[in-house]
Amino acid sequence: MLKMKNNLNNKILKYFLLFSILILVFLWTFQVLFLSSFYKSEKTNEIKSVAEEIEKIQDDEDFNSKINDLSFDKEVCIEITDEYSSIYESTFFGKGCMREERDKISYMNSFINSKEKSKTFEIENKHFNSQGLLYALKLNNNKYAFINTSIDPIDSTTQILKKQLIIVTIIVFILSFIISYFISKHLSNPIIKLNNQAKNIAKGDFSKEFDDESNILELNELSDTLNYTRKELEKTEELRRDLMANVSHDLKTPLTMIKAYAEMSTDIHSNDKEKQKEDMDIIISEVDRLTILVEDILNLSKMQSNIDSLNIEEFDLISVCNKILKKYKLYQETENYKFIFNHNEKEIIINADKKKLEQVIYNLLNNAINYTGNNNLITLNINKNKEKILIEIIDTGKGIKEEDIPYIWDRYYKNKKKHKRNLIGTGLGLSIVKNILELHNYRYGVKSKINEGTNFYFEIKTDK
């Protein structure tokens, strides 16, 4: 029930009706309730403007003629007096002009005795049985101007306006319903359409694009945002499926080997100590691989959950790299891998998380081992200048397609099309590298050429 009350159609109708009511209240208030006051105010301003004109021409030689013209033009009665008698009276006589001499003298004497500069009187013209306004103004040389005009009854006008406003009110309410209906349909239909399409995403259906043809900027922007969200969710879902499949593969392989060699050690080599030792060495190796895989998954989860912090310390980057390269001596001797380490300074002191930065270099070297060319050549370059320290790990493999480069940092993306067991590492190395470098705010990237090799690099700003 609440959902129906708060839907877009009802909201728009409610606001349109509220707006219409406010407009109608405004019209009724000013056209009916304040009409009489507004009319009197206008008439007062009108005779005041006549008084201002009289004040301007009071010293004019043709004063009487101009006063008479002004009286006819403005349809007001004008009389000029001194303290004792009338000096001039306009020849225009409307129903607003006072004809009763006694009443006229009473108002005139009241103003003259008040010593005021100007004053407005509401008068009752008994001769015409009407209401009027008298404006008194003191001129130069002890002269006084008295301008009076009628105030017509507006009761009949008010009644006509009331009838008109009743009709207008009905028409406005009907138009409010009609206009709000069409506007709400124009707005709500594309929103309902987008909402229904969004429900498909919740069900895991990312195949349909959001389209909006409402020509409303905000809805078009919302449609673009939802399309971007759909693509990102589709990509995330695909990576999730790949991650599950690849992790399952990496777990299943060592577990299968552990089981096979354990059975072989028990059933076949039970009396051969040397063979049993070989079986145990393979089992230990596979357990180590499982341990590394689990540690990588845990480390990646911690970093992506922002619960991992940096332990910043000062250390020599060249010394750390030499120490890491020594761990690959076995690959040099048994697999004929060649490691070249180039650096332009003997010692480069930096401030960073030593353990995590070792993991970055170690993971990038592992990646190079898995994907380098037939010459098994891997190059580590470290170059320092005034602004930065550039670290590069270069292999001579098949390279990476340009369209794939933005995604290589995703978990298992490099093995997405055809997952295989890495010679070394777990397939999560580049994701871990990305998260560690971002924790340090280091700039990083990849340069690659097909059939020539790949260069993974990151930069450390030098301390000023």
N, C-alpha and C positions, 0 to 999 in steps of 0.2 A: 504493500500500500504506500509506504514511504517512497519507494522507487518511482511510482506513478506520479506522486505529488511533486517530486523534484526533477522530473524529466525536462529536457530542453524546451519542448513545446509549451509546457505549463509555465516555465520560468519567463519565456519571452512574452506570453500572453499577460502574465501578471505585471511585468514591467511596462508593457504598452498601456494596460488599463490604468496603472498608477500614474503614468505620465499624462494620460488623457484626463484623469480626474484632477490632477494639479492644474492643467491648462484651463479646465472648465471652472474650477474654484476661482482661479484668477479672473476669468471673464465675468462670472457672476458677481464677484466682489466689487470689481471696478465699474462694471456696466450697470449694476443695479444698486448696490448698497452705497457706493461712493459717488454715484452719478450727480446727485444734487449738490454735494460739496464741491465736486469738480467743476460743475456748471457755474456756481457762485464764484469760485476762484478765478475762472476764466473771465467772467464779466467784470470782476474787480480789477484784474490785470488790464482789461480793455479800457476802462475809464481812467486808470492810472496812466496808461500810455497817452490818452487824450490830454491829461493834466500835464504831462511832460512836454507835449507839443505846445500847450498854452504858455508854459513857463518859458519856452524858447522864444516865442513871438510876442511876449508881453510888452516889449518896448518898440515894437514895429509900428510904423506910421499907419499902415493899413490893417491894424489890429482887429477892428470890428468885422471887416470883410472876411478876413482869414478865419476868425472865430466862427462866423456863420457857415463858411464852407466846411470847416472841420465838424461842425454840428451835424450837417447834412450827410457828410461822408461816413461818419461813425454812428449816425442815428442816435445821438445823445442830445440832451438838453443842457445848455451852458448858460450860466448867468454870472456876470461880473458885478461886484458890489464894493462899496467902501464900508466904513463902520456905521453909516447912517442910512444909505439908500442904494437902490440898484442903479448901476451905471450902464450896463448893457445886458440884453437878454436875447438869445438866438431866436430866429424866426421858426426853427423846427420845433414842432410839438408832437412828440410821440406819446404813447400811453404811459411811458415811464416818467414824463414830465409832471412835476408837482403843480397842481392848479389851485390847491387850497392855500391861500396866502398866509393864514394863521400858522399852519403846520410848517410851511416853508420858512417863515421868519423865525420860528422856534428853533429849527435845526441850525439856521445861519447864525443866530445869536449865540447858540450853545458853542459853536466852533470859534466864533470871534472872541468870545469871553475866555475860551480855554487857552488862548495864546499859543496853540500848537501850530506846527508848520503844515501838517496835513492830517486828515482824518477821514475814515470811511464809516458811513451810517447805513444800516439796513432800515429802509423806510416802508411805510404802508401808504400807498396812494389811494386815498378814499374816493377820489374823483373817478378813477378807473377801476376801483376795487381790485388792485393788484399790488404785488410786492415790487420793490425797487431798491437800487443802491444809489447813495449820494456820496460823492467824493469831494471833500473840501480842501482847498489849497490856498495858502497865503502867498500873494504876489508882492511885488515891490510897491512902494508908496502907499502902504496901508490899503491895498486892494486885495480882494478875495475872489477866487473862482470856485463856483459850485457846479459840478457835473453830475447829472443823474440819469439813470437808465433803468428800464424795467427788467424784472426777472420773471420770465414766462413760467407758468406752471409746467412741470415736466412729469406729472403723475401719469398722464396718458402715454408719454414717451416711454416711461419705465415699464408700463404694462406691455407695450408692444415689444420692448426688448426682452422681457421675461418670456413671452411666447416664442420669440425667435430663439432664445437661448435653450428653451426646452427642446425645440426641434434640432438645434445644433448639437445638444447633448446626446440625443438619441442617435443622430447620424455619426457623431464622433465615436460612440461606443460600438456601433456596428462596424465602422471602418477599422477600429482598433482590433476587433476580432478577425476581420478579413485579412488585414495587413500582417498581423502577428502570425496568423496561420501560414501564409505564404512564406514569410521570412523564416519561421521556425522550420518549415519543410525544406527550404533552401539550405539552411544550416544543419539541421539534424540528419537529413538523409545521408550526406557524405560522412558524417561522424558515425552514424550507425553502421555504414558500410565498412569504415576503417575499424570499428570495434569488432565486427564479425570476422574480419580478416585477422585481427590481432588474436582472436580466440583460436584460430588455426595454429598460430605459433605456440600457444600454450599446450596444444595437443601434439606438438612436435612436427607439424606440417610447415616446412619452410619453402614450399614450391611456388606459392602464389605471391606476386608482388603487390604492394599497396599502390593503388592508383586513385587519384582524386582529380575530378574535372569540375570542381565547384568554382574555380577562379577566385578563391579566397586565399590570400597570401598565407595566413597562419595555418590553414588546413593543408595547403601544399607543402609548407615547411614540415608540418607534422607527418605528412605522408613520406617525405624524404627521410626524416629521422627514423620512422618505423622501418623503412626499406633498409637503411643502414644497420639498424638493430637486427633486422631479420637476417641479413648477410653475416653479421658478426656472430649471431647465435647459431646459424647454420654451420659456420666455420668451427665454432667452439664445440658443437655437438659432434661434428665429424672428427675433430681432434680427440674428443673424449672417447669415441668408439675406437679410434686408432690406438690411443693410449692403453685402453683396456686390452685390446688385442695384442699389442706389442709387449706390454708388461707381462701378460699371460704367457706369451711366447718366451720371454726372457726368464720367467720363473720356471716354466715347464721344462725347458732344455736342461738347466743344471740339475733340477730335481730328478729328471729322468736318468741323467748320467750318474748322479749320486746313488740312485736305487740300483742301476745296472751294475756299477762297479762294486757296490756293497754285496750284491747277490753273487757276483763273480768271485769276490774275495772269500765269501763264505762257502760257496758250492764248488767252485773250480780250483781256486788257488789256496784252499785251506791248508795244504801241506807244503806250499811254496812260499817261504817267508819273503823272498825277493819280489815275487809277483804281488804278494799282498801289500808290500810297501809301496809299489808302484800304484796299486789300486787306491791305497790310502792317500797318496800324494794327489791323485786326480780328484778324489772326493774333497780333500781340503781345498784344492784350487777352486772347485765349483762352489764350495761353501763361501770362500772368500768373495767370489763373484756375486753370490747372492747377498752377502753382507754389504758390498759396495752398492748394489742396486737399491737395497732397502735404505741405506744411508742417503743416497742421492735423492730418492723420492721424499724422504723426511726433510732433507735440507731444502729442497725445492718448495715443499709445502710451507715450511717455516718462513722462507723469504717472501713467498707470494701472499702469505697471511700477515705480513708486516710485523712479525713477532721476533724476527732476528735483528740483532743490533750489531754495530761495528765496534771492534776493539782496536782503536787507532794507536799505532806505535811507530817509532822511527826505525828504519832498517835499510840495508843496502840491497837494491833491486838486482844488481849484477850477481852478488853472492847468492841470492835466493835462486836465480835462474840456473847458475852453475850446479847448485845442489839438486835441483829438479832434474837436470839433464843427466846427472850421474845415475838416476834411477832407471834410465833407458839403456844402460850399458849392455844389459842382457839382449835387447833387441838389436843392438849394433853387432854383437858377437854371433847371435844365433839366426837372425833374420836379415842380416846385411843392411840394416837401416843406417842412413848417414844423417847426422845432425850437425848443422853449421850455426854457430853462435857469433853474430857480429854486434859489436857495441863500440861507440865512439869515445867512451870514458871508462876508466878502470873501476870507478866507484860512482854510483848514483843513489844518493840518500833521498828517501821519500817518506811521507807520513801516510799510512794506510793500515787496513786490517791485514796483517801479514799472512795469517792462515788462509783467509778468503782469497787474497790475491795469488797465493801459491796454487789454490784450487783452480783459479781462472787460467793461469798459464799451463797447469797440468792438463786441464780439460781440453784446451785448445791444441796442445801437442798430441793428446790422444786422438782428437778429431783428425789432425793432419796425418797421423800414423794410419788411421783407418781408410783415408781417402787419397793418399798421395799416389804418384804414378809408379810405373815399373822400376824406376831408378831408386825408389825408396828414399828420396831426398827431402829433408825437412829443414827449413831455415828459420832461425829466431833472430830478429833484428831489434836492437834497442838504440835509439838515437835521441840525444838530448840537445835542445837549444834553449834560448832565453825564455821562451814562452811555454814550451811543453816537452814532455817525454813521450815519444812514439814507440809503441811495442807492436811488432808484427810477427805473426806466425804464418809461414808460407809453405804450401805444398805444391806438388807438380801433377796433381790428379786431373780428372776430366772436367773440373770446373762446375759452376752452378749457373743454371739458366737465369736470366735477368728477372723474369717474372716470378721465380721461386725465392729470390733473395729476401723479400720482406717476411717470409714465413719460416726461414731456416732456424730461427730462434725458438720456434714452437717445439714442444715436446714430441720427439720421434718424427718430426716432419721430414727429416732427411731420408728416413727409411719408409716414408709413407706409401709409396707405390709398390715397393718390394722389400719387405722387412727381412733383414738377415742379421745374423749374430755378428756383432762387432769383434774385431780382433782384440781390442782393449776398450774399456769403458762400458757404459750402460745405455747410451742413446739419449740420456738426459743432460749431457754435458753442456750443450750450448744454451739450454734454458737456464741452467745454473749460472753460467758465465754472464748471461744477460742480466739476471737479477742482482748478482754481486756488483757488476759495473754500474748498474742504475742506483744501487745503494750508495756507491761512492760518488755518484754524479759524474762519472767518466764518460766522455764521448767515445763511441765504438761503432764499428761497421765492418763491411765485407767488400772486397774487390775481387772479381773473378772473371776469367776468360775461358771459354769452352776449349777443352783439350790442352790448356796451358797451365791451369792451376788456380788456386784460391789463396787470397791474402786476408786473414782475419787480423784486425788491428784494434787497439784502443789507445787513448791519449790521457796522460796525467799532466795537469797544469803544474808548472814549476812554482815553487814558493818564491814570492817577490822579496 
